[in-house]
Amino acid sequence: MFKWTLKDQIENKGISQAQLAVKANVSKNTINVLCKGGTHSVSLRTLSKLCAALEVEPWSLVQFNPNQPLKHTTKGVSWAMNSM
């Protein structure tokens, strides 16, 4: 349903993941995981930091596909950010 586009935004800004991590005060691991689409959620605080560092709006960091179904897990519904 959702896909992270952080990697594209980083490339568009011409910076590295490490530079973004420093600028946003977010761990390099978090940036790496989001760029690979390997997480289903992110805190609003982290999202805000990334948006401020990249000077973009939140919707610039995700892509929405209404035709992609939600992934169901044993813990309920997961908003699968990497399912596209």
The first five atom37 places (N, CA, C, CB, O) and aatype in JSON, in Angstrom:
{
  "aatype": [12, 13, 11, 17, 16, 10, 11, 3, 5, 9, 6, 2, 11, 7, 9, 15, 5, 0, 5, 10, 0, 19, 11, 0, 2, 19, 15, 11, 2, 16, 9, 2, 19, 10, 4, 11, 7, 7, 16, 8, 15, 19, 15, 10, 1, 16, 10, 15, 11, 10, 4, 0, 0, 10, 6, 19, 6, 14, 17, 15, 10, 19, 5, 13, 2, 14, 2, 5, 14, 10, 11, 8, 16, 16, 11, 7, 19, 15, 17, 0, 12, 2, 15, 12],
  "atom_mask": [
    [1, 1, 1, 1, 1],
    [1, 1, 1, 1, 1],
    [1, 1, 1, 1, 1],
    [1, 1, 1, 1, 1],
    [1, 1, 1, 1, 1],
    [1, 1, 1, 1, 1],
    [1, 1, 1, 1, 1],
    [1, 1, 1, 1, 1],
    [1, 1, 1, 1, 1],
    [1, 1, 1, 1, 1],
    [1, 1, 1, 1, 1],
    [1, 1, 1, 1, 1],
    [1, 1, 1, 1, 1],
    [1, 1, 1, 0, 1],
    [1, 1, 1, 1, 1],
    [1, 1, 1, 1, 1],
    [1, 1, 1, 1, 1],
    [1, 1, 1, 1, 1],
    [1, 1, 1, 1, 1],
    [1, 1, 1, 1, 1],
    [1, 1, 1, 1, 1],
    [1, 1, 1, 1, 1],
    [1, 1, 1, 1, 1],
    [1, 1, 1, 1, 1],
    [1, 1, 1, 1, 1],
    [1, 1, 1, 1, 1],
    [1, 1, 1, 1, 1],
    [1, 1, 1, 1, 1],
    [1, 1, 1, 1, 1],
    [1, 1, 1, 1, 1],
    [1, 1, 1, 1, 1],
    [1, 1, 1, 1, 1],
    [1, 1, 1, 1, 1],
    [1, 1, 1, 1, 1],
    [1, 1, 1, 1, 1],
    [1, 1, 1, 1, 1],
    [1, 1, 1, 0, 1],
    [1, 1, 1, 0, 1],
    [1, 1, 1, 1, 1],
    [1, 1, 1, 1, 1],
    [1, 1, 1, 1, 1],
    [1, 1, 1, 1, 1],
    [1, 1, 1, 1, 1],
    [1, 1, 1, 1, 1],
    [1, 1, 1, 1, 1],
    [1, 1, 1, 1, 1],
    [1, 1, 1, 1, 1],
    [1, 1, 1, 1, 1],
    [1, 1, 1, 1, 1],
    [1, 1, 1, 1, 1],
    [1, 1, 1, 1, 1],
    [1, 1, 1, 1, 1],
    [1, 1, 1, 1, 1],
    [1, 1, 1, 1, 1],
    [1, 1, 1, 1, 1],
    [1, 1, 1, 1, 1],
    [1, 1, 1, 1, 1],
    [1, 1, 1, 1, 1],
    [1, 1, 1, 1, 1],
    [1, 1, 1, 1, 1],
    [1, 1, 1, 1, 1],
    [1, 1, 1, 1, 1],
    [1, 1, 1, 1, 1],
    [1, 1, 1, 1, 1],
    [1, 1, 1, 1, 1],
    [1, 1, 1, 1, 1],
    [1, 1, 1, 1, 1],
    [1, 1, 1, 1, 1],
    [1, 1, 1, 1, 1],
    [1, 1, 1, 1, 1],
    [1, 1, 1, 1, 1],
    [1, 1, 1, 1, 1],
    [1, 1, 1, 1, 1],
    [1, 1, 1, 1, 1],
    [1, 1, 1, 1, 1],
    [1, 1, 1, 0, 1],
    [1, 1, 1, 1, 1],
    [1, 1, 1, 1, 1],
    [1, 1, 1, 1, 1],
    [1, 1, 1, 1, 1],
    [1, 1, 1, 1, 1],
    [1, 1, 1, 1, 1],
    [1, 1, 1, 1, 1],
    [1, 1, 1, 1, 1]
  ],
  "atom_positions": [
    [[0.81, -1.19, 0.0], [0.0, 0.0, 0.0], [0.86, 1.27, 0.0], [-0.93, -0.01, 1.19], [0.56, 2.23, -0.71]],
    [[1.94, 1.27, 0.79], [2.86, 2.39, 0.83], [4.27, 1.9, 0.52], [2.82, 3.08, 2.2], [4.63, 0.76, 0.8]],
    [[5.05, 2.78, -0.07], [6.45, 2.48, -0.36], [7.29, 3.7, -0.01], [6.66, 2.07, -1.86], [6.94, 4.82, -0.38]],
    [[8.38, 3.49, 0.7], [9.28, 4.58, 1.02], [9.99, 5.07, -0.24], [10.31, 4.15, 2.08], [10.42, 4.26, -1.06]],
    [[10.1, 6.37, -0.4], [10.84, 6.96, -1.52], [12.03, 7.78, -1.01], [9.91, 7.84, -2.38], [12.54, 8.65, -1.72]],
    [[12.46, 7.49, 0.2], [13.56, 8.23, 0.82], [14.82, 8.15, -0.03], [13.83, 7.7, 2.22], [15.52, 9.15, -0.2]],
    [[15.12, 6.99, -0.55], [16.34, 6.83, -1.36], [16.32, 7.78, -2.54], [16.48, 5.37, -1.85], [17.33, 8.4, -2.86]],
    [[15.17, 7.91, -3.2], [15.04, 8.83, -4.34], [15.26, 10.27, -3.9], [13.66, 8.68, -4.99], [15.93, 11.03, -4.59]],
    [[14.71, 10.64, -2.75], [14.86, 12.01, -2.25], [16.32, 12.32, -1.92], [13.99, 12.23, -1.0], [16.8, 13.42, -2.19]],
    [[17.01, 11.35, -1.33], [18.43, 11.53, -1.01], [19.23, 11.74, -2.3], [18.98, 10.31, -0.22], [20.08, 12.63, -2.38]],
    [[18.95, 10.93, -3.31], [19.65, 11.06, -4.59], [19.34, 12.41, -5.24], [19.26, 9.92, -5.53], [20.22, 13.05, -5.8]],
    [[18.07, 12.84, -5.17], [17.67, 14.13, -5.75], [18.39, 15.3, -5.09], [16.17, 14.32, -5.62], [18.7, 16.3, -5.74]],
    [[18.67, 15.17, -3.8], [19.36, 16.24, -3.06], [20.87, 16.18, -3.23], [19.01, 16.17, -1.58], [21.58, 17.12, -2.88]],
    [[21.36, 15.05, -3.78], [22.79, 14.91, -4.02], [23.62, 14.74, -2.75], [0.0, 0.0, 0.0], [24.77, 15.16, -2.68]],
    [[23.01, 14.1, -1.74], [23.73, 13.85, -0.5], [23.79, 12.35, -0.24], [23.07, 14.58, 0.7], [23.08, 11.57, -0.89]],
    [[24.62, 11.96, 0.69], [24.73, 10.55, 1.04], [23.8, 10.22, 2.2], [26.2, 10.18, 1.39], [23.29, 11.12, 2.87]],
    [[23.59, 8.94, 2.42], [22.8, 8.51, 3.57], [23.45, 8.97, 4.87], [22.62, 6.98, 3.58], [22.77, 9.39, 5.8]],
    [[24.77, 8.89, 4.93], [25.5, 9.32, 6.13], [25.33, 10.82, 6.38], [27.0, 8.98, 6.0], [25.16, 11.24, 7.52]],
    [[25.37, 11.61, 5.31], [25.16, 13.06, 5.46], [23.76, 13.36, 5.96], [25.42, 13.78, 4.13], [23.57, 14.23, 6.8]],
    [[22.77, 12.63, 5.43], [21.4, 12.85, 5.89], [21.26, 12.45, 7.35], [20.41, 12.05, 5.02], [20.59, 13.14, 8.12]],
    [[21.89, 11.37, 7.74], [21.81, 10.91, 9.13], [22.31, 12.0, 10.08], [22.63, 9.62, 9.32], [21.71, 12.25, 11.12]],
    [[23.42, 12.63, 9.72], [23.97, 13.7, 10.55], [23.05, 14.91, 10.54], [25.37, 14.09, 10.05], [22.73, 15.46, 11.6]],
    [[22.63, 15.32, 9.36], [21.79, 16.51, 9.22], [20.45, 16.36, 9.94], [21.55, 16.82, 7.75], [19.94, 17.31, 10.52]],
    [[19.88, 15.14, 9.89], [18.57, 14.9, 10.51], [18.68, 14.42, 11.95], [17.79, 13.88, 9.68], [17.67, 14.29, 12.65]],
    [[19.9, 14.15, 12.4], [20.11, 13.59, 13.74], [19.34, 12.28, 13.91], [19.69, 14.61, 14.82], [18.64, 12.06, 14.91]],
    [[19.49, 11.41, 12.9], [18.85, 10.09, 12.87], [19.98, 9.09, 12.62], [17.71, 9.99, 11.75], [20.94, 9.4, 11.92]],
    [[19.87, 7.9, 13.18], [20.94, 6.92, 13.01], [21.11, 6.51, 11.55], [20.67, 5.69, 13.87], [20.15, 6.49, 10.78]],
    [[22.35, 6.19, 11.19], [22.63, 5.71, 9.84], [21.86, 4.42, 9.55], [24.14, 5.48, 9.64], [21.42, 4.19, 8.43]],
    [[21.7, 3.6, 10.57], [20.96, 2.36, 10.4], [19.5, 2.64, 10.03], [21.02, 1.53, 11.68], [18.94, 1.97, 9.15]],
    [[18.88, 3.61, 10.68], [17.5, 3.97, 10.36], [17.38, 4.41, 8.91], [16.99, 5.08, 11.29], [16.48, 3.98, 8.19]],
    [[18.3, 5.26, 8.48], [18.29, 5.74, 7.09], [18.44, 4.56, 6.14], [19.42, 6.78, 6.85], [17.71, 4.45, 5.15]],
    [[19.39, 3.68, 6.42], [19.64, 2.53, 5.57], [18.42, 1.63, 5.47], [20.83, 1.73, 6.11], [18.05, 1.2, 4.38]],
    [[17.79, 1.34, 6.59], [16.6, 0.48, 6.61], [15.47, 1.11, 5.8], [16.13, 0.21, 8.06], [14.8, 0.43, 5.02]],
    [[15.25, 2.4, 5.98], [14.18, 3.08, 5.24], [14.48, 3.11, 3.74], [14.0, 4.51, 5.76], [13.57, 2.95, 2.93]],
    [[15.73, 3.3, 3.38], [16.09, 3.31, 1.96], [15.88, 1.96, 1.3], [17.54, 3.74, 1.78], [15.57, 1.87, 0.12]],
    [[16.04, 0.91, 2.08], [15.82, -0.45, 1.56], [14.37, -0.87, 1.66], [16.7, -1.44, 2.3], [14.0, -1.95, 1.2]],
    [[13.53, -0.03, 2.26], [12.12, -0.36, 2.41], [11.87, -1.43, 3.45], [0.0, 0.0, 0.0], [10.86, -2.13, 3.39]],
    [[12.78, -1.58, 4.41], [12.7, -2.68, 5.35], [11.98, -2.4, 6.64], [0.0, 0.0, 0.0], [12.18, -3.13, 7.61]],
    [[11.17, -1.38, 6.71], [10.42, -1.12, 7.94], [8.99, -0.79, 7.59], [11.07, 0.01, 8.75], [8.69, -0.28, 6.51]],
    [[8.11, -1.07, 8.53], [6.69, -0.81, 8.32], [6.23, 0.48, 8.97], [5.88, -1.97, 8.84], [5.16, 1.0, 8.64]],
    [[7.01, 0.99, 9.88], [6.58, 2.19, 10.58], [7.78, 3.05, 10.94], [5.78, 1.84, 11.84], [8.91, 2.58, 11.0]],
    [[7.5, 4.3, 11.17], [8.5, 5.26, 11.59], [7.79, 6.27, 12.49], [9.21, 5.97, 10.35], [6.63, 6.6, 12.25]],
    [[8.47, 6.75, 13.5], [7.84, 7.71, 14.4], [7.65, 9.05, 13.69], [8.7, 7.9, 15.69], [8.35, 9.38, 12.73]],
    [[6.69, 9.8, 14.16], [6.45, 11.13, 13.6], [7.66, 12.03, 13.84], [5.18, 11.76, 14.2], [7.95, 12.9, 13.03]],
    [[8.34, 11.82, 14.94], [9.54, 12.61, 15.24], [10.61, 12.35, 14.17], [10.08, 12.26, 16.65], [11.21, 13.3, 13.66]],
    [[10.84, 11.08, 13.84], [11.84, 10.74, 12.82], [11.41, 11.27, 11.47], [12.05, 9.21, 12.75], [12.22, 11.84, 10.73]],
    [[10.15, 11.1, 11.13], [9.64, 11.62, 9.86], [9.82, 13.13, 9.78], [8.15, 11.25, 9.69], [10.23, 13.66, 8.74]],
    [[9.53, 13.83, 10.86], [9.69, 15.29, 10.89], [11.16, 15.68, 10.7], [9.17, 15.86, 12.22], [11.45, 16.63, 9.97]],
    [[12.06, 14.96, 11.34], [13.49, 15.25, 11.19], [13.95, 15.05, 9.76], [14.31, 14.37, 12.13], [14.71, 15.86, 9.22]],
    [[13.49, 13.97, 9.15], [13.87, 13.69, 7.76], [13.33, 14.76, 6.82], [13.37, 12.31, 7.34], [14.04, 15.23, 5.93]],
    [[12.09, 15.15, 7.03], [11.48, 16.18, 6.18], [12.21, 17.51, 6.32], [10.0, 16.36, 6.54], [12.47, 18.18, 5.32]],
    [[12.55, 17.88, 7.54], [13.26, 19.14, 7.76], [14.64, 19.1, 7.12], [13.38, 19.43, 9.27], [15.06, 20.07, 6.48]],
    [[15.35, 18.0, 7.29], [16.7, 17.88, 6.73], [16.7, 17.9, 5.21], [17.35, 16.61, 7.22], [17.6, 18.47, 4.59]],
    [[15.69, 17.29, 4.62], [15.6, 17.22, 3.16], [14.82, 18.39, 2.56], [14.95, 15.91, 2.74], [14.81, 18.58, 1.34]],
    [[14.17, 19.17, 3.43], [13.33, 20.29, 3.0], [12.23, 19.83, 2.06], [14.19, 21.37, 2.32], [12.01, 20.4, 0.99]],
    [[11.52, 18.78, 2.51], [10.4, 18.22, 1.73], [9.2, 18.02, 2.65], [10.8, 16.88, 1.05], [9.32, 18.05, 3.87]],
    [[8.05, 17.82, 2.05], [6.83, 17.51, 2.79], [6.78, 16.01, 3.05], [5.57, 17.99, 2.01], [7.39, 15.24, 2.3]],
    [[6.08, 15.57, 4.09], [6.03, 14.14, 4.41], [5.59, 13.24, 3.26], [5.09, 13.92, 5.56], [6.13, 12.15, 3.08]],
    [[4.63, 13.7, 2.47], [4.14, 12.86, 1.38], [5.17, 12.68, 0.27], [2.86, 13.45, 0.8], [4.98, 11.86, -0.63]],
    [[6.25, 13.43, 0.33], [7.34, 13.24, -0.63], [8.18, 12.02, -0.32], [8.23, 14.47, -0.66], [8.95, 11.55, -1.16]],
    [[8.03, 11.5, 0.88], [8.85, 10.37, 1.31], [8.15, 9.02, 1.18], [9.28, 10.57, 2.74], [8.75, 7.98, 1.43]],
    [[6.89, 9.05, 0.8], [6.16, 7.8, 0.6], [5.35, 7.86, -0.69], [5.23, 7.51, 1.8], [4.97, 8.92, -1.16]],
    [[5.11, 6.69, -1.23], [4.3, 6.56, -2.43], [3.12, 5.66, -2.06], [5.14, 5.96, -3.64], [3.3, 4.62, -1.44]],
    [[1.92, 6.06, -2.44], [0.72, 5.32, -2.08], [0.16, 4.6, -3.29], [-0.34, 6.26, -1.48], [0.02, 5.19, -4.36]],
    [[-0.17, 3.32, -3.11], [-0.82, 2.52, -4.16], [-2.1, 1.93, -3.57], [0.14, 1.39, -4.7], [-2.03, 0.95, -2.83]],
    [[-3.26, 2.51, -3.87], [-4.52, 2.04, -3.28], [-4.9, 0.63, -3.71], [-5.64, 2.98, -3.63], [-5.74, 0.0, -3.08]],
    [[-4.3, 0.13, -4.78], [-4.63, -1.22, -5.26], [-3.81, -2.31, -4.57], [-4.41, -1.3, -6.75], [-4.1, -3.5, -4.74]],
    [[-2.8, -1.92, -3.81], [-1.97, -2.88, -3.09], [-2.63, -3.19, -1.75], [-0.52, -2.33, -2.88], [-2.84, -2.28, -0.95]],
    [[-2.96, -4.45, -1.49], [-3.63, -4.79, -0.24], [-2.7, -4.67, 0.96], [-4.2, -6.2, -0.3], [-1.48, -4.72, 0.83]],
    [[-3.31, -4.51, 2.14], [-2.55, -4.5, 3.38], [-2.01, -5.9, 3.65], [-3.43, -4.02, 4.55], [-2.65, -6.9, 3.32]],
    [[-0.83, -5.95, 4.25], [-0.3, -7.24, 4.68], [-0.9, -7.56, 6.04], [1.27, -7.24, 4.73], [-0.95, -6.7, 6.92]],
    [[-1.34, -8.78, 6.22], [-1.85, -9.2, 7.51], [-0.79, -10.0, 8.23], [-3.15, -10.02, 7.35], [-0.14, -10.87, 7.65]],
    [[-0.61, -9.69, 9.49], [0.37, -10.4, 10.3], [-0.35, -11.05, 11.47], [1.48, -9.45, 10.79], [-1.55, -10.86, 11.66]],
    [[0.39, -11.81, 12.24], [-0.22, -12.43, 13.42], [-0.57, -11.39, 14.48], [0.73, -13.47, 14.01], [-1.33, -11.67, 15.4]],
    [[-0.02, -10.2, 14.34], [-0.31, -9.12, 15.29], [-1.35, -8.15, 14.74], [0.98, -8.37, 15.64], [-1.54, -7.08, 15.31]],
    [[-1.99, -8.5, 13.67], [-3.0, -7.62, 13.08], [-2.56, -7.11, 11.73], [0.0, 0.0, 0.0], [-1.74, -7.73, 11.06]],
    [[-3.09, -6.01, 11.35], [-2.79, -5.44, 10.05], [-1.52, -4.61, 10.14], [-3.97, -4.58, 9.55], [-1.33, -3.84, 11.08]],
    [[-0.67, -4.77, 9.17], [0.57, -4.01, 9.09], [0.51, -3.09, 7.89], [1.79, -4.94, 9.0], [0.19, -3.54, 6.79]],
    [[0.8, -1.84, 8.08], [0.87, -0.91, 6.96], [2.19, -1.14, 6.27], [0.7, 0.58, 7.41], [3.2, -0.54, 6.64]],
    [[2.2, -2.0, 5.29], [3.42, -2.48, 4.66], [4.05, -1.41, 3.8], [3.15, -3.71, 3.83], [3.65, -1.21, 2.65]],
    [[5.04, -0.72, 4.34], [5.7, 0.35, 3.62], [6.57, -0.16, 2.49], [6.51, 1.16, 4.57], [6.93, 0.61, 1.59]],
    [[6.93, -1.43, 2.53], [7.84, -1.94, 1.51], [7.17, -2.98, 0.61], [9.06, -2.55, 2.17], [7.86, -3.8, 0.0]],
    [[5.88, -2.96, 0.52], [5.19, -4.05, -0.17], [4.97, -3.8, -1.66], [3.87, -4.28, 0.48], [4.37, -4.64, -2.34]],
    [[5.43, -2.68, -2.17], [5.17, -2.4, -3.58], [6.21, -3.03, -4.46], [5.13, -0.92, -3.84], [6.15, -2.9, -5.68]]
  ]
}
